[in-house]
Amino acid sequence: MGLLATGTPLEWPDAKKCASHVREWGIEQLLATWRRAKGKERNALLWGDEIEYLVVAFQEDQHRVKLSLRQADILEALAKDEDLRKEGGCVPDLQDVERKGDQVPLFHPEFGRFMLEATPGKPWGIGFKDLLDVEPNMKWRRLIAKDHMEPNEYPITLTTFPRLGTKDHFIIPYYPPSGERLRSQFLPDEIANPHIRFPTLAANIRARRGRKVEVNVSIYRDERTPWPWRDPTVDYDLHTWPEDDDVRRGAVKDNCIYMDAMAFGMGSCCLQITFQAKNIIEGRTLYDQLSPLGPIMLALTAATPIYKGFLAETDVRWDQISAAVDDRTAEELGEKPLKRDRWRIAKSRYASNSTYISQDPRLRKEYMDPDLVVDEELKGQLREGGMDDLLATHFAHLFIRDPIVIFNEDLKNLDLNKTDHFENLQSTNWQHVRFKPPPHDESTGWRVEFRPMEIQITDFENAAFSIFIVLITRAILSFDLNFYVPITKTTENMKIAHGRDAVLNQKFYFRKDPFPARSMKSTSNGTSGVSTPANISRPPTPTGPVEDEYELMTVDEIINGQTSQTDAGFPGLVPLVESYLNSVNVDVETRCELARYLALIQKRASGQLWTGAKWIRHFVRSHEDYKLDSVVSERVCYDLVKAVEEITKAEAKGSDLGAEMLGRR
């Protein structure tokens, strides 16, 4: 969740007038952070995960399930729990949390009033004991959340609610759609968190854009799906708001599920991992090397085949969220000549990365985005302030955006001991990997947030993907791995990852040889699992055609390795992790436990186990009430969510339900 400030928010016409002012102060705060923290050192990598839940309410007698809008009530119940308060508390937004004891998990509000976010009570270390504690902690979080809900409510980890935005009453309590802030045909304003930041964010994105957001997702064409297909839920005769004209002006595309509000994107759940690096150098390395992995992990965790009660032709959420918060004007989109706006912008502010930032000699200029838009004036200020060109370019690119939510009270004084103006822009550039400078405290270092993964149905799966990414970062740093491909190929890969069953049916651009062109030397403290390069010569600058460095690979080849009698091929991410584990002291029992998680990753990549998206699609198409027409009815939705609840509890132990995803356990 982004920055949660309070105050008097400016509506867009007034906010627009203050945008340059906020950018200028944001740059000054960034430079103050840079001067203060560029030499900051931490002892070892720390990391944390974020799990997001949908809160559903079952109406068993009617065979219906709805989204429960009781986020505030649940958080209040958690904050008032005396046992949890004795352990230090667990809701930082409602109470002063004191860390002690077993470090109870923390719970946070999210954009949707039907959502909860949960994080561990303290950061995880890199020790293998911490890795094995992740899954039990995730189960504990869900149990605590459930204990503070109504008996008919349950916290599920689906990416989206299958019937969000349908014409029936899909929320409880019910509110009619088409409120002043969202102005949506399908969703009420009350579906969003009432904190003033969220409705203002939604309203100002719409106002800046000059129309509602347009989310068009290709419909899955089944045997009886009408063709061409036109979204039957769209009302072309609605005249409540000026933006209701959007649908009469071509906002709805043929053969697409149409959605028109920020909540269709930011009401999605995901699995995010944040790493605190040892120092800025390590942080910049992780940012760069994790970026090419993003599309692969997006496809591997695919779990979003349903929107607004229809099966979609896509399997993941990313582009839908991107469109749901896209504030670009017609000029910035290239639909009209530039007159009022400064430049055309190729991507939404929720998009894949457009920069590399590591001062690695292996980073070639050919890898950079040739069409990158940068605010040269702000870049000049950063360079004059001592920041190097790569990092100055990165932040000057982020700052081409306007701040969307500005509080009047924040415009009075500039405090260089805060980061509010910087975070105003940083936190609304939702990249698939985010580089995060330290806040103004002594304990937090430079961080990197890995954001592309879809949330999984079970805690076992979420733990597996979290642990895998952590181990990948250890292998990257220990072996000085090189995953660089041109930024444009990562952008293309993100598009490829959206395809139905892309994990098996698509190929992705990936680097052929990840090893440095020199002997590897590393130091390790053994028991902690920390291993970073030391006393090694700088790698040579690469030569030769960039196109020779990468090729199209399947996800199976990227995860499990290429096998060829004539060429060694790419070794595979899991084998690289196993090589890392072989290089440090790991006891047999721990290694066996970690093998369970790695096996899930390997089998998902090979197709032995299904993605969540494939399982959900199969469940719907096999349901007796499904008419092979792409429609996910209320009864199908109820049975699907009920099955998800059962899988969450049993995890295919003693049951075949969900075994296609998890294996029989």
C-alpha positions in Angstrom: 0.0 0.0 0.0 1.3 3.5 -0.8 1.8 6.6 1.2 -1.1 7.2 3.6 -0.9 10.9 4.6 -3.8 13.0 5.9 -5.0 16.5 5.3 -7.0 18.6 2.9 -6.6 17.1 -0.6 -6.6 19.3 -3.6 -9.0 18.5 -6.5 -7.2 18.1 -9.8 -7.4 21.6 -11.2 -5.7 23.0 -8.1 -3.4 20.0 -7.7 -2.2 20.5 -11.3 -1.1 24.1 -10.5 1.0 22.8 -7.6 2.6 19.8 -9.5 5.9 21.5 -10.3 6.2 22.7 -6.8 5.8 19.2 -5.4 8.3 17.8 -7.9 10.9 20.4 -7.0 10.5 19.7 -3.3 10.5 16.0 -3.9 13.9 16.3 -5.7 15.3 18.3 -2.8 14.2 15.6 -0.4 15.7 12.9 -2.6 19.0 14.7 -2.7 18.9 15.1 1.1 18.3 11.4 1.4 21.1 10.7 -1.1 23.7 12.8 0.8 22.7 11.3 4.1 22.3 7.6 3.1 24.5 6.9 0.1 27.1 5.4 2.3 24.7 3.6 4.6 25.7 0.0 5.5 23.6 -2.8 6.9 25.0 -6.0 8.4 23.1 -8.4 6.1 20.1 -8.7 3.9 16.7 -8.5 5.5 13.4 -9.1 3.7 9.7 -9.2 4.1 6.6 -10.4 2.3 3.2 -8.9 1.9 0.1 -11.0 1.6 -3.2 -9.5 0.5 -6.6 -11.1 1.2 -10.1 -10.7 -0.2 -12.7 -10.9 2.6 -15.7 -12.9 1.4 -19.0 -13.6 3.0 -20.8 -16.8 2.3 -24.6 -17.0 2.1 -24.8 -20.8 2.4 -28.6 -21.0 2.2 -28.7 -19.2 -1.1 -25.4 -20.6 -2.5 -24.0 -17.1 -2.9 -20.8 -15.5 -2.0 -20.1 -11.7 -1.8 -17.3 -9.4 -1.0 -17.5 -8.1 2.6 -16.8 -4.4 3.0 -15.9 -4.8 6.7 -12.2 -4.0 6.4 -12.5 -1.2 9.0 -14.4 -3.4 11.5 -12.0 -6.3 11.2 -9.0 -4.0 11.7 -10.7 -2.4 14.7 -11.4 -5.9 16.2 -7.7 -6.8 15.7 -6.6 -3.6 17.4 -8.9 -4.1 20.4 -7.9 -7.7 21.0 -6.3 -7.7 24.4 -4.2 -10.8 23.9 -2.7 -9.2 20.7 -2.3 -5.9 22.5 -0.3 -7.6 25.2 2.0 -8.9 22.5 2.6 -5.4 21.3 -0.4 -4.9 19.0 -0.8 -5.7 15.3 -2.6 -2.7 13.6 0.0 0.2 13.2 -2.7 2.4 11.6 -4.9 2.2 14.7 -2.4 1.7 17.6 1.1 2.2 18.7 2.7 -1.1 17.9 5.4 -2.3 20.3 7.6 -5.1 19.0 8.1 -7.9 21.6 7.5 -11.6 22.2 6.8 -13.7 19.2 6.3 -10.7 17.0 2.7 -11.1 16.0 1.9 -10.3 12.4 0.9 -6.8 11.3 -2.3 -6.0 9.5 -2.9 -3.0 7.2 -5.8 -1.4 5.2 -5.7 -1.7 1.4 -7.5 0.1 -1.4 -10.6 -2.0 -1.4 -12.8 -2.1 1.7 -13.0 -5.9 1.0 -9.2 -6.3 1.3 -6.6 -6.8 4.1 -2.8 -6.8 3.9 -0.7 -8.8 6.3 3.0 -8.8 6.9 5.3 -10.6 9.3 5.8 -8.8 12.7 9.5 -8.2 12.0 11.7 -8.5 8.9 13.0 -11.9 8.0 16.7 -12.6 8.0 18.6 -14.6 5.5 19.1 -17.5 8.0 17.6 -20.8 6.8 15.6 -21.0 10.0 13.8 -17.8 8.9 13.0 -19.3 5.5 11.4 -22.3 7.2 9.3 -20.0 9.4 7.7 -18.2 6.5 4.9 -20.7 5.7 3.9 -21.2 9.4 3.8 -17.4 9.8 1.6 -17.0 6.7 -0.8 -19.6 8.1 -0.8 -17.8 11.5 -1.7 -14.5 9.8 -4.7 -16.0 8.0 -5.8 -17.7 11.3 -5.6 -14.4 13.2 -7.5 -12.6 10.5 -10.2 -15.2 10.4 -10.6 -15.2 14.2 -11.6 -11.5 13.9 -14.2 -12.0 11.2 -17.8 -13.0 11.2 -18.5 -16.8 11.2 -19.6 -16.7 7.5 -16.5 -14.6 6.4 -13.2 -16.0 5.3 -9.9 -14.4 4.1 -9.1 -15.9 0.7 -6.1 -15.3 -1.5 -7.5 -15.0 -5.0 -6.2 -12.2 -7.2 -9.6 -10.8 -8.0 -13.2 -11.6 -6.9 -14.7 -13.4 -9.9 -17.9 -11.3 -10.0 -16.5 -7.9 -9.1 -18.6 -5.4 -11.1 -21.5 -7.6 -12.1 -25.1 -6.3 -12.1 -26.2 -8.4 -9.1 -25.5 -7.5 -5.5 -21.9 -8.8 -5.2 -21.0 -6.8 -2.1 -22.3 -6.7 1.4 -23.6 -4.3 2.5 -24.9 -3.2 -0.9 -24.4 0.2 -2.4 -25.5 1.3 -5.9 -22.8 2.1 -8.5 -22.1 5.4 -10.2 -20.9 7.6 -7.3 -19.2 11.0 -7.7 -15.6 9.8 -7.2 -15.4 6.7 -9.4 -18.3 7.5 -11.7 -18.3 3.8 -12.6 -21.2 2.0 -14.2 -20.4 -1.1 -12.2 -18.9 -0.1 -8.8 -20.0 2.2 -6.0 -17.6 4.7 -4.5 -18.1 2.9 -1.1 -16.1 -0.1 -2.4 -12.9 1.9 -1.9 -11.2 2.5 1.4 -12.7 5.8 2.8 -9.3 7.2 3.7 -9.2 10.5 1.8 -6.2 9.5 -0.2 -8.0 6.7 -2.1 -11.1 8.4 -3.4 -9.0 11.5 -4.2 -6.5 9.3 -6.1 -9.3 7.7 -8.1 -11.0 11.0 -8.8 -7.8 12.9 -9.8 -6.6 10.1 -12.1 -10.0 10.4 -13.9 -9.9 14.2 -14.0 -6.3 14.4 -15.2 -7.0 11.8 -17.9 -10.0 13.7 -19.0 -12.2 10.6 -19.0 -12.6 7.4 -17.1 -10.0 4.8 -17.2 -10.5 2.1 -19.8 -9.8 -1.5 -19.0 -10.6 -3.9 -21.9 -9.7 -7.5 -21.4 -10.1 -10.1 -24.2 -13.0 -12.5 -23.6 -12.2 -16.2 -23.6 -14.0 -17.6 -26.7 -15.6 -20.9 -25.6 -17.8 -23.2 -27.7 -21.0 -21.2 -27.2 -19.6 -17.7 -26.7 -21.4 -15.3 -29.1 -19.1 -13.8 -31.7 -18.4 -11.1 -32.1 -18.9 -10.7 -28.4 -20.1 -7.4 -26.9 -20.1 -6.9 -23.2 -23.7 -7.3 -22.2 -23.3 -5.4 -18.9 -22.5 -2.0 -20.4 -25.3 0.6 -20.3 -25.1 2.9 -23.3 -28.0 5.0 -22.1 -26.6 6.1 -18.8 -26.4 9.9 -18.4 -25.5 10.6 -14.8 -22.0 12.0 -15.3 -20.2 13.6 -18.3 -17.9 10.6 -18.4 -20.9 8.4 -19.1 -20.3 9.5 -22.7 -17.1 7.4 -22.8 -18.9 4.2 -23.8 -20.7 6.1 -26.6 -17.3 7.4 -27.9 -15.8 4.0 -28.3 -14.4 3.1 -24.9 -15.8 -0.4 -25.1 -13.9 -2.7 -27.5 -15.4 -5.7 -29.3 -14.7 -9.1 -27.8 -13.5 -7.5 -24.6 -14.7 -7.4 -21.0 -15.0 -3.7 -20.2 -14.2 -2.1 -16.8 -14.1 1.6 -16.0 -12.7 2.3 -12.5 -9.5 2.2 -10.5 -11.0 -0.4 -8.2 -10.9 -3.0 -10.9 -7.1 -2.8 -10.8 -6.2 -1.8 -7.2 -8.8 -4.2 -5.9 -6.5 -7.0 -7.0 -4.3 -9.0 -4.6 -0.7 -9.9 -5.1 2.4 -11.3 -3.4 5.2 -8.7 -2.9 8.7 -9.2 -1.5 10.8 -6.4 -0.3 14.6 -6.8 0.3 16.8 -4.5 2.4 20.2 -4.6 0.8 23.5 -4.3 2.6 24.2 -1.0 0.9 23.2 1.0 -2.1 25.5 -0.9 -4.4 23.9 -4.2 -3.6 20.5 -2.6 -3.9 21.2 -1.3 -7.4 22.5 -4.7 -8.4 19.3 -6.5 -7.2 17.1 -4.0 -8.9 18.8 -4.6 -12.2 19.1 -8.4 -12.0 15.6 -9.0 -10.7 14.0 -6.9 -13.5 14.4 -9.6 -16.2 13.0 -12.2 -13.9 9.7 -10.3 -13.4 7.8 -11.5 -16.5 8.9 -15.1 -15.8 7.5 -15.0 -12.3 4.4 -13.3 -13.5 3.7 -16.2 -15.9 4.7 -18.8 -13.4 2.3 -17.5 -10.7 -0.6 -16.8 -13.2 -3.9 -16.8 -11.2 -6.3 -14.3 -12.8 -8.5 -15.8 -15.6 -11.9 -14.2 -14.6 -13.1 -10.6 -14.7 -16.5 -9.2 -14.0 -18.2 -12.6 -14.2 -16.6 -13.7 -17.5 -13.7 -16.0 -18.4 -10.9 -13.9 -19.9 -8.3 -14.9 -22.6 -5.6 -13.7 -20.3 -4.2 -15.4 -17.1 -2.6 -12.5 -15.1 -3.6 -9.1 -13.6 -0.7 -6.8 -14.6 -2.0 -4.9 -17.6 -5.5 -4.7 -16.1 -4.1 -2.8 -13.1 -1.9 -0.7 -15.4 -5.0 0.4 -17.4 -7.0 1.0 -14.2 -4.6 3.7 -12.9 -3.5 5.1 -16.3 -3.8 8.9 -15.9 -2.2 9.8 -19.3 -4.0 12.4 -21.3 -4.9 12.0 -25.0 -1.8 14.0 -25.9 0.5 11.9 -23.7 -1.0 8.7 -25.3 -0.3 10.1 -28.8 -3.9 10.3 -29.7 -3.6 14.1 -30.2 -0.7 16.4 -31.1 1.2 17.8 -28.1 0.0 21.2 -27.1 -0.6 21.4 -23.4 1.4 18.4 -22.2 5.2 18.1 -22.2 5.8 14.8 -23.9 4.3 11.5 -25.1 4.6 8.7 -22.5 4.8 5.1 -23.6 3.7 3.4 -20.4 1.1 3.8 -17.7 2.5 4.8 -14.3 1.8 1.2 -13.3 4.1 -0.6 -15.7 7.3 -2.7 -16.1 10.6 -1.0 -15.4 12.2 1.3 -18.0 15.6 1.8 -16.5 18.7 0.0 -15.2 20.7 1.7 -12.4 23.6 -0.5 -11.4 27.2 0.8 -12.0 28.1 -2.6 -13.4 30.6 -2.6 -16.3 28.5 -5.3 -17.9 25.6 -2.9 -18.3 25.7 -1.9 -22.0 24.1 1.2 -23.4 22.3 -1.1 -25.8 20.3 -2.5 -22.9 18.7 0.9 -22.1 15.4 2.0 -23.4 16.1 4.1 -26.5 12.8 6.1 -26.1 13.1 6.8 -22.4 11.5 10.1 -21.5 13.4 12.1 -18.8 12.9 15.5 -17.2 16.2 16.9 -18.1 15.9 19.9 -15.8 15.3 17.7 -12.8 18.1 15.3 -13.9 20.4 18.3 -14.0 19.6 19.2 -10.4 20.3 15.6 -9.3 23.6 15.6 -11.2 24.6 19.0 -9.6 23.7 17.5 -6.3 26.2 14.7 -6.7 24.1 11.9 -8.0 25.6 9.7 -10.8 24.1 9.8 -14.2 22.3 6.3 -14.1 20.5 7.0 -10.9 19.7 10.6 -11.8 18.2 9.3 -15.1 16.1 6.8 -13.2 14.5 9.3 -10.8 14.2 12.0 -13.5 12.2 9.5 -15.5 9.9 8.7 -12.6 9.4 12.5 -12.0 7.9 13.0 -15.5 4.6 12.1 -13.8 2.4 14.5 -12.0 1.7 14.0 -8.3 -1.9 12.9 -8.1 -2.8 13.5 -4.5 -1.6 16.7 -2.9 -2.5 17.9 0.6 -2.8 21.6 1.1 -1.1 21.5 4.5 2.0 19.9 2.9 2.7 22.9 0.7 3.5 25.3 3.5 7.0 24.2 4.5 9.7 22.0 3.1 11.1 19.6 5.6 14.3 17.9 4.4 14.0 15.4 7.3 10.9 14.0 5.7 10.3 12.2 2.3 6.6 13.1 1.9 7.0 15.0 -1.4 9.4 12.5 -2.8 7.2 9.6 -1.9 4.2 11.3 -3.4 5.7 10.6 -6.8 7.8 7.5 -5.9 4.9 5.6 -4.4 2.6 6.2 -7.4 5.1 4.9 -9.9 4.1 1.3 -9.6 7.0 -0.5 -11.4 7.4 -4.3 -11.4 10.6 -3.8 -9.4 10.9 -0.7 -7.3 14.1 0.9 -5.9 13.4 2.4 -2.5 15.7 4.9 -0.8 15.8 4.8 3.0 13.3 6.8 5.0 14.6 9.3 7.5 15.5 6.8 10.3 18.6 5.0 11.4 17.4 1.4 11.1 16.2 1.1 7.5 18.5 0.8 4.5 18.2 0.8 0.7 15.4 -1.5 -0.4 14.2 -3.3 -3.5 10.6 -4.4 -3.9 9.7 -7.3 -6.2 6.1 -6.7 -7.3 5.0 -8.9 -10.3 4.0 -12.1 -8.7 0.3 -13.1 -8.4 -1.1 -14.1 -5.1 -1.6 -17.9 -4.7 -4.5 -19.8 -3.2 -2.5 -21.5 -0.4 0.0 -20.4 2.1 2.3 -23.2 1.0 2.4 -21.8 -2.5 2.9 -18.2 -1.4 5.8 -19.3 0.9 7.3 -21.3 -1.9 7.5 -18.4 -4.3 8.7 -16.0 -1.6 11.5 -18.4 -0.5 12.5 -19.0 -4.2 12.9 -15.3 -4.9 15.0 -14.9 -1.7 17.3 -17.7 -2.7 17.6 -16.3 -6.2 18.8 -13.0 -4.8 21.4 -15.0 -2.7 22.6 -16.8 -5.8 22.8 -13.5 -7.8 25.0 -11.9 -5.2 27.0 -15.0 -4.4 27.8 -15.9 -8.0 27.7 -12.4 -9.4 25.1 -13.6 -12.0 24.2 -11.5 -15.0 20.6 -11.6 -16.3 20.8 -8.4 -18.4 18.7 -8.2 -21.5 17.5 -5.0 -23.3 14.8 -3.2 -21.3 12.6 -3.4 -24.4 12.7 -7.2 -24.2 11.6 -7.2 -20.6 8.7 -4.9 -21.7 7.8 -7.4 -24.4 8.1 -10.3 -22.0 5.6 -8.7 -19.7 3.1 -8.7 -22.5 3.9 -12.3 -23.4 3.2 -13.3 -19.8 -0.4 -12.4 -20.1 -1.3 -15.1 -22.6 -3.5 -18.0 -21.6 -1.3 -20.7 -20.2 1.8 -18.7 -21.2 3.9 -20.7 -18.7 3.7 -23.6 -21.2 2.7 -22.0 -24.5 5.0 -19.0 -24.8 8.7 -18.3 -25.0 10.4 -15.4 -23.4 13.6 -13.4 -24.2 16.2 -14.5 -21.7 20.0 -14.2 -21.3 21.8 -17.4 -22.5 24.9 -17.2 -20.2 24.4 -15.7 -16.7 28.0 -16.3 -15.5 30.6 -13.6 -15.2 33.5 -13.7 -17.6 36.0 -14.4 -14.8 36.5 -16.8 -12.0 34.1 -16.5 -9.1 35.3 -15.8 -5.6 33.0 -15.4 -2.7 32.9 -15.2 1.1 30.3 -16.9 3.2 29.5 -17.0 6.9 28.1 -20.4 6.4 25.3 -20.6 8.9 23.5 -17.4 7.9 23.5 -18.2 4.2 24.9 -14.7 3.5 27.3 -14.9 0.5 28.4 -11.8 -1.4 31.3 -11.3 -3.8 34.5 -10.0 -2.4 38.0 -9.1 -3.7 37.2 -9.8 -7.3 38.3 -8.0 -10.4 35.9 -5.8 -12.4 34.3 -7.8 -15.2 35.2 -6.8 -18.7 32.8 -4.6 -20.7 31.0 -6.9 -23.1 31.6 -6.8 -26.8 29.8 -8.3 -29.8 26.2 -8.0 -30.9 23.7 -7.7 -28.0 21.3 -10.0 -29.9 23.8 -12.9 -29.5 23.4 -12.6 -25.7 19.8 -13.7 -25.4 17.3 -16.0 -27.0 13.7 -17.1 -26.7 13.2 -19.7 -24.0 10.3 -21.5 -22.4 9.6 -20.9 -18.7 10.6 -24.6 -18.2 14.0 -23.9 -19.7 14.5 -20.8 -17.7 13.5 -22.4 -14.4 14.8 -26.0 -14.9 17.5 -25.5 -17.5 18.1 -26.3 -21.1 19.2 -29.8 -22.0 21.1 -30.3 -25.2 23.8 -32.7 -26.4 25.6 -30.1 -28.4 25.3 -27.0 -26.1 25.3 -26.8 -22.3 22.6 -24.1 -22.6 21.1 -22.0 -19.8 21.6 -23.8 -16.5 18.2 -23.0 -15.0 17.3 -20.8 -12.0 16.5 -23.7 -9.7 19.8 -25.5 -10.5 21.5 -22.1 -9.8 19.8 -21.9 -6.4 20.8 -25.5 -5.7 24.4 -24.7 -6.5 24.2 -21.8 -4.0 22.8 -24.1 -1.4 25.6 -26.5 -2.0 28.1 -23.7 -1.4 26.8 -23.0 2.1 26.3 -25.1 5.2 22.8 -26.4 5.1 21.8 -29.3 7.3 20.0 -32.3 5.6 16.6 -31.6 7.3 16.5 -28.0 6.2 17.6 -28.9 2.7 14.8 -31.4 2.5 12.3 -28.8 3.6 13.5 -26.3 1.0 13.3 -29.0 -1.6 9.5 -29.1 -1.2 9.3 -25.5 -2.2 11.7 -25.8 -5.1 9.9 -28.8 -6.4 6.6 -26.8 -6.6 8.5 -24.2 -8.7 10.0 -26.8 -11.0 6.8 -28.7 -11.6 4.8 -25.5 -12.3 7.4 -24.6 -14.9 7.4 -28.0 -16.5 3.6 -28.3 -16.5 3.5 -31.2 -14.1 1.5 -29.0 -11.8 -1.0 -26.4 -13.0 -1.0 -22.7 -12.4 -3.8 -21.2 -10.3 -5.2 -19.7 -13.5 -5.4 -23.0 -15.3 -7.0 -24.7 -12.3 -9.7 -22.0 -11.9 -10.5 -22.0 -15.6 -10.8 -25.8 -15.6 -13.0 -25.7 -12.5 -15.4 -23.2 -14.2 -15.5 -25.1 -17.5 -16.1 -28.4 -15.7 -19.0 -27.0 -13.5 -22.4 -28.5 -14.2 -24.0 -25.0 -14.4 -21.4 -23.6 -16.9 -23.0 -23.1 -20.3 -19.7 -23.0 -22.3 -20.5 -19.3 -23.0 -17.7 -17.6 -21.0 -20.2 -16.6 -18.2 -19.2 -17.3 -14.6 -22.6 -17.4 -12.9 -23.4 -16.7 -9.2 -23.6 -20.4 -8.5 -20.3 -21.2 -10.3 -18.7 -18.3 -8.4 -20.0 -19.6 -5.1 -18.7 -23.1 -5.7 -15.4 -21.9 -6.9 -14.8 -19.7 -3.9 -16.0 -22.4 -1.6 -13.5 -24.8 -3.2 -10.8 -22.2 -2.8 -11.6 -22.0 0.9 -11.4 -25.8 1.2 -8.1 -26.0 -0.7 -6.6 -23.2 1.6 -7.5 -25.3 4.6 -6.5 -28.8 3.3 -3.8 -28.0 0.7 -4.6 -31.3 -1.1 -3.8 -33.4 2.0 -6.1 -36.4 1.9 -8.1 -34.8 -0.9 -7.9 -34.6 -4.7 -9.3 -31.0 -4.6 -6.5 -28.8 -5.9 -4.1 -31.6 -6.5 -3.5 -30.5 -10.0 -1.9 -27.3 -8.6 -0.2 -28.7 -5.5 0.3 -32.4 -6.1 -1.1 -35.0 -3.8 0.5 -34.3 -0.4 
